[in-house]
Amino acid sequence: MGNSSKKSNSSGKDNSFLVQAGILAAAGIISRIIGLLYRSPLHRVIGDLGMGYYQTAYNFYTIILLISSYSIPAAISKVIAQKLALKEYRNAHRIFLCALGYVMVVGGAASLFLFFGPGLLVEPEVIPVLRTFAPTIFVYGILGVLRGYFQAHKSMAQTSVSQVLEQIANAAVSVGAAYLLIHSSFETMEVPADREGMVLWGNRGAVGSAMGTGAGVLAALLFMLGMYALNRGLIQRRIQRDRHEVTDSYGSILRTITLVVTPFILSTAVYNLSSTVNNALYTRALPALRELDTVDIHSRWGVFSGQPLIISNIPVAFASAMAAAMLPAVAQLTAAKNAAGARDKIGLAVKTTMIISIPCAVGLFVLARPVTCLLFRNTQESEDLATGLLMALAVSVVFYSLSTLNSQILQGLGKLNAPIINAGIALMIQTAVASLLLFYTNLDLYSIVIANIVYSGAMCILNQISVRKAVGYQQEITRTFLIPLLASAFMGAIAWAVYELLLMLTKSPRISVIPAIIIGAVFYFALLILFRGVTEEELRGFPKGYLLVRIAKKCRLLK
């Protein structure tokens, strides 16, 4: 496990959190790519209706998970990091043990509620799917504490590997279980023509996919338990060398955890509640108001939530990783009353996030159709719908990335209520927009997309204002936003031209899009350096930064 840095500046040596963020981001992106790749065979097995049922249940499972366990890694990471900064290893470990007890009680209660009370949340067709998710919440709580413990030590490798293992197990079990459940019920993989058969087909497939989610979390937990066992000797030696006389009582630790975890939970829950609200508006309120067929509604929701929404979330994984890696550093700097050091960390984290998220947004907009075609096999109608929705959602990538990062920055600064208030305001605005557009226009799913953009944009602005007030921080504009945007515009044009040229030669969108993405990415980073959007010192702080500097100098992009 990593040691705390003694200095607080933005030099290459002290920006190890960028390397840790890079490790976590790589794992997050790999995990999401695995998630995307298995979605294609899963979609072929369970169809749009099965995806719709699964995503509806998953949204409510996510909210219960957020309330009970999901915020535990970030919250525990913050509390333990503050103790580690003072070298209070005994108290840090007592927090870890107390947190385990906390999540077992809260996670157990949440699992029981989800198992016995799903009818309060979803329609009958989705109840078995939501019930299948119930045990996963209890297991995830324990996994979250272990991840938070290692993250507090600024060691992201364990979390990163566990995320990849989680997705691999999820992918294998989801597709396999869905296939077996459908085949055992119908003794064929031909989709029934009657409505009752279609509903049962989609239900069985969604249950199998939910089983995969649980299997993935269990696999990750077993790995993290193994990592803890390997580090147990080092942990005990640190505790034995701890000479601090004051040992926190478990009662005071539990109060601290509750006081810290509760705002994290509320902030994360409200922040992610928008998807559940939108799901309820589209799949329950809209059919009731307009007397629409729920099978068709869930099928269309399956296209939206299972394809463009999933794809657009991949770049946000980098912002989430950056936030998780930076949270302990900001918490330690805040505890040491080093506002200047915190501002440096925040500025660099925001800039790095924008350098990644802006070109991703442009790339998704320009190559929306071939990317969708590469990952999913759709009917022409579903492909057209997914493509249009992804192009519109691309705008929200930058907003979500920055708002996600700033929410965690505020929590690291100790401003735990600010993200909750900001998320609540943004949620009210987006719900009003979604309701008006959905019920009084014919925009259909585009109403939900517009609401997503409004929500993420409002969160972005409100969080940015809160961070500025909290630490007197003002982000540099030109090299953080304008230069990446200019380089991304050129990149988008180059990627589109390469794709169209290759498409003329190969007649295959799937073959043409991958070289277009790679060539576009290379041009983007070359232009970014050429336009002086990133300095040599900042480049060295990236994962494999010294190799990047060497390549840039060989290409005469750096002197």
N, C-alpha and C positions, 0 to 999 in steps of 0.2 A: 504494500500500500504506500501511496505517495506521501512525502513530507510537505509541511507548509512552507511556503517561501517567506524569507525574512524581509524582502524588499517589496515595495509597492509602486512600481512605475510601469511604463508601457514598453520597456525594452524587450528585445527578443528573449532574453533569459527569463524574464519574469512573466512572460505570456504563455506559460505552460498550459494555462486553461484553454488556450486556443488549440493546442495539440490534443488535450483531453476532449475538447468539444469536437475536434475532427474525428477522433476515434469513435465517440458516441454518435456523431452524425453519419459516419460511414456505416456503422451498424444499423442505425435507424433507416438509412436509405436502402441498405441491402435487405433489411427486414421488409420494408415496404415494397421493394421490387419483388421479393419472394411472394409477398401478399398479392401483388398484382398478377404474377405469373400463375399462381394457383387459382386465381379468380376465373381465368379462362376455362380450364377444365371443369371447375365447379359450376360455372355458368352453363356449360354444356349439359351437365348432369341435372341441375335443379331448375334451370331456366329463369326468366325474369320474375315470375311469380314467386318462386322459392327464394330468390334474392330479395324480393320485396318483403316477404315474411321475415326473413333473417334480419334484414336491416331495421325493420320496425322493432323487433324484439331486442336487437343489439343496442338501439338508441336508449331504451328504458333500462336495459342492463347497465349501460354506461353511466347513466345518471345515478343509479343505486351504487355502482362501483365508485363513482366520484365522491358520493356522500360518505361512503364507508372507508375506502382504502386507497383510491387512486392517487391522492395527493400526499400519501405517506412518504414516498422517496424524497420529494422536495422538502417537506416539512422536517423530517428526521435529519436530512442532510444539513439543513440550516442550523438546527439546534445542536447537533453533535459537532459541526464545524466550529461553532463558537467555543465549545469546551476544548476542542483540539488546539485552537489558537492560543489558549491559556495553558496547554499541556496538562489538562485535567483528564487523564486517560481513564481513571476509575469512574469518574462521573459520566464520561462519554459512554462507557460500556453499560453503566446502569441505565442510562437513557435508552440504549439499544434494547435491553432486556424488558424495560417497562413498556416500550413501544410494541414489542411482540405481544405482551399481555393485552395491551389496548386493542390491537387489530384483531386478535382472536375473539375478544368479546364483541366488538362492533361488527367485524366481518361475519361472525357467526349469526348475530341478530339479523343482519342484512340478507344473508343467505336464506334464513328461515322465512323472512318476509317474502322474498322473491319466489320461493318454492310454494308457499301456501297462499300467497295473495296476488298472483299474476292477473286474475280476472279483474282486479281493480284498475289495471293499467292498460290492458290490450283486449282486443276482440277475441272470441273463442278460438279462431283458427291459429292464433299466434301464441296461445297459452302454453302448449307443450314446448315450444321453442324457448320461451322466456324461462320456463321451469328448468330446462336443461342447463341454462346459464348459472343457476343458483349456487352450486358448489364452487364454481370458479371464483366467486367473490371472496370466499373464506381463504382459499389458497393464495389469491393475489395479494391479500393483506400481508401475509408472511413474506412473500416474495418482495413486496414493496419496501418493507423494513430492511431486509438484507441489501437491496440495491441502494437505499438511502445511506446505509452505514458505510458502504464502500465509496459512494460518491462524496461523502463528507471528508474522506481521506484523500480526495482529489484523484481517485483511481477509478476510471471509467471502463477499464477493460473488462471487468467481470460483468458489469451491466450490459456492455456491448455484446459479448459472446452469448449471454443469456437471452438477449433479444433475438439474435439470429436463430438460436436453438428453438426458441418459442415459436417463431414463424415456420421453421422447417416442420416441427411436430404438428403445428396447426394445419399447415398445408396438406400433409400426408393423411392425417386423420379426417380432416374436413371432407376431402374428396372421397376417400375410402368409405367412411361411415355413411355419407350421403348416398353413395352408390349402393351399398349393402342394404340400407334401410328401404330405399325405393324398390330395389330388385326383390327383396323379401316380401314386400307388400303387393307388388304387381306382377312379379315373375317375368318382367320384360322392361326394357328401357324406352319403350314407345310411349310418348306423352298421351294420356287419355283425351278423348274428344269431349267428354261430358264435363260439366262444371264441377260436380262433386269429386270426380276423379282428379281433375286438375288441382283442386284445393288440397286434396289428400297428398298428391304428388309433391306439390310445393311445400306442404307442411313437413313431410318426411325428409325432404332434402334439406330444409332449413334446420331441423333438429340435428341432422348429421353434421352440418356445418358448425352448429353451436357446440357439439361434442368436441370438434377440433379445437375450438377456442380454449376449452378447459384442458385438453391434453397438452396444448402449447404452454399454458401457464404452469402446469404441473412439471413439465420437462425443464422449464426455466428455474423453477424452485429447487428441483433436485440438484441442478448444476450449482446454484448459488449456495446451497447447503454444503456442497463439496468444497467450494471456494472458502467458505467460512471455516470449515474443519481444517483446511490446509494452513490458514492464517491464525488459527487459534493459539498456537505457541507464541507467536509474535505479540498477539493481543495481550496474553497473560503476562509476558515479560514487561510490556509497557505499563500494565497496571501495577505490577510489583515495584517498578522503579518510581511510580508516582509518589511524590513526597508532600502533596497538598494535604493539609490537615482536615479541611472541611469536606465532608462527604455528603452529598445531597440525599435527602430521604426520598424513598420511592413515592411518597405522597406529594412532595413538592415537585418531583420530576413529572408525575402524572398531571399535576396542575399546569406545569409549563407546556407539556405536550398538548394538552387540551387547548390551552390558550393560543398556541402556535398553529396546531393542526386545524382547528375550527375555521379561522379565516382562510387558510389554504383551501380547505374543503369548499367553503362557501364561494370563494373566488373561482376555483376550477369548475365547480358545479354550475354556477351561473354562467360562466364563460362558455361552457359546452352545452348549456340548456337550449340554445337556439336551434340546434339540429332536432332535438326532441319536440320542441314547439312546432317547428316547420313540418315535421313528420305527422304530428297530430292534426295540424291544419289541413294538410294535403290528403292524408289517408282516412281521416275520420270526419272532420268538419265539412270538407268540400263534397264528398259523396252524399252526406246527409242533406246538405243545402240544395244540391242540384240533382239529387236522385241518380247518381252515376253508379256504374257497375264497379264494385269494390275489387273484383279480380283484375280488371283493366287498370284501375288506379294503382293497385299494389305492383302490377307489372311495370308500369311507367316509373313508379318510385324505385323499383329494383334497378332500372336502367340508370337513373340519376345517381342513386346512392352507391350502386355497385360498380360504376364505371367512371364518369367524369369527376365525381366527388372524391373518390379514392385516388385517382391520378393527381388531382390538384393538391392533395394533402402531402404528396411525397416531398416537395421542396420545403414544406413547413417542418418536416422532420429535422432539418438542419437547425432551424431556429429553436426548436425544442431541445436539441442536443446542446446548442450554445448556451441556452438558459440553464440547463441542468449542470453544465460544467462550470458556469460562471457564478452560480448561486453561492457555493461555499466561499469563494474568493471575495465577493461583495459583502457577504455576511461578516467575514473576518475583518475586512477593512472598515466596515461600519462599527463593529465592536471596538476596534482600535481607534475610532474617531478620525480616520484618515479619509476625509472627503475628497481630497485631490486624487488619491489613488483610486477611489471608487469611480470618480468621473472618468479617469483614464481607461479603466476597465470597461465601463459602460460604452464610451465612445468607440473603442476598438471592436467591441462585440456587435454594436449596431452596424458599424461599417462593414464588418465581415459578413453579417447576415444579409445586408443589402447587396453586397457583391455577388452573393449566391442566388438570392430570391428574385431579383429583377430580371436577370437573363432567363431564369426558369419560367417566369411568367410570360415573357416574350416568346420563348420557345414553344410553350404550350399553346399559345394563341396562334402562332404561325403554322405549327405542325399538328394541330388538334386532330384532324381526320386521320392522317397516317399513323399517329400514335395510338388512337383508338382502334384502328384497324389492325395494328400490330399485336395488340394485347387481347382483343376480344373478337369472337366470331358472331356477328350480328346479322339480323335481317337488314335490308336497306333502310327501312323506317327507323329501326332502333339505332343504326349507325348515324343517320342524319340527326336524330335527336341528341345522341351522346356527343356528337361533334359540336353542334351548336351550343350545348350547355357547357362543354369544356372551354370553348373559346370565351364565353362570357365569364366563367369562373376564374379564368386566368388572372383577371384583374384583382381578385381577392387574395391571390398568393402573397403579394407584397404586404398587404394590410395585415393578413393573419400572421405572417412571419414576424413583423415588427411588434404587433400587439402581444403575441405570445411571449416574445423576449422581454418586453417592457413589464408585463405582468409579474414575471419572475424577478426582474430587477427591483420592482417595488417591494416584493416580499423580502428580498435580500436586504433591502435598506430599512426594513422594519415597518414599512408603511402597508400593513397587512389589510387594512380596510379599503384602501384606494382602489385596488383591482375589483373588489366586490361591488363598490358603488358604480364604478365605470362600466362594469359588465351589466349591471342592472339597468342603467340608463340606456346602454346600447341595445339590450334585449327588448326593452319597451318600444324603442324606435323601430327596430326591425320587425317586431310582431305586428305593429300597426301597419307598416309598409307591406308586409306579406299578406295580411288580411285584406287590405284594400285592393291590392293588385289581384289576389287570388279570387276574391268573391265578386269583384266589379269589373274585371277585364277578362280577355280570353288568352292571357299570356301563359296560363297553365304553369308548368314547371319553371318557366323563366321568371315567374313571380318569386319563387323560392330563391333562385339565383340572385336576383336583384336584392332581395332581403339579406342574403349572405354578404353581398358586397357592402351594403349599407351598414350592416352589423360590424363587420371587420374594420371598415373605415372609421366608424364612430369609436370603436375600441382603440384603434391605433392613435387617433387624435387625443382622446381623453387620457390614455396612459402616458403618452408623450408629455402632455402638460403636467401630469402628476409627477413624473420623474424629474422634470425641470424644476418644479417647486421643491421637491424633496431634497435634492442635492446640488441645486444651482448649476445644473448641467445644460449645456446648449450644444446640440450636434452640429458639426461641420457639414455644410450642405454640398459643396461642389464635388469633392472626391467621394462622398458617401452616397449621394443620390444622382447627381447630374451626369458625372462621367460614366458610372455603370449603366445609366439609362441610354446614353449616347452609344456606348460600345455595344449594348444589347440591341439597339435599333439596327446597327450594321450587321451584327450577328444574325438577327432575324432575317434580314434580306439575303444574306449569304446562304443560310440554311435552307431557306425556301427555294432559292435558285438551284442549289445542289440537288435538292429533292426532286424538283421538276425535271432537271436534266437527266438524273438517273432513272426517273419514272419513264421518260421517253425511251431510254435505252433498254430497261429491264421489263417494263410493263407491270412491275410488282411494287405496290406501296410498301410492303413489309421489308423487302430487300433495300429499297431506296431510302427509307427513313433513318436507319441506323447510321450509315455514313454521313448523312446530312446533319445529324445530331453531333457526331464526333467532330466533324469539320467546323461546324458552327461554334462548338465549345472552345476549340483550339484558337479560332479567330478572336473570340470574345476575350480570352485571357491575354492574348497578344495585344489586342487593342487597349485593354485595360492598363497594361503596363506602359504601352506606348503613349497613352494619354495622361500618364502619371497619376492614374487613379489609385495606385498602390505603390508604396515605397519599398526599397530593398529590405529595410529593417522589418517592415510589416510582413513582407513575403517570407522572410526567414522564420517568423513566428508561426507560420502555417505548418500543418503536418507535412513532412518531407520538404520543408521550406528551403533548406540548403540546396537540395536537388533542383527545385524550381528556379532558384536564383542562378545556379550554374547553367541551366538550359536557357534562361532568359539572356544571360550574358553571351552564350554561344550564338544565339540568334540576334545579337546586338540590340536587344530591346532594353537592356540595362548596360550602363557603362562599367 
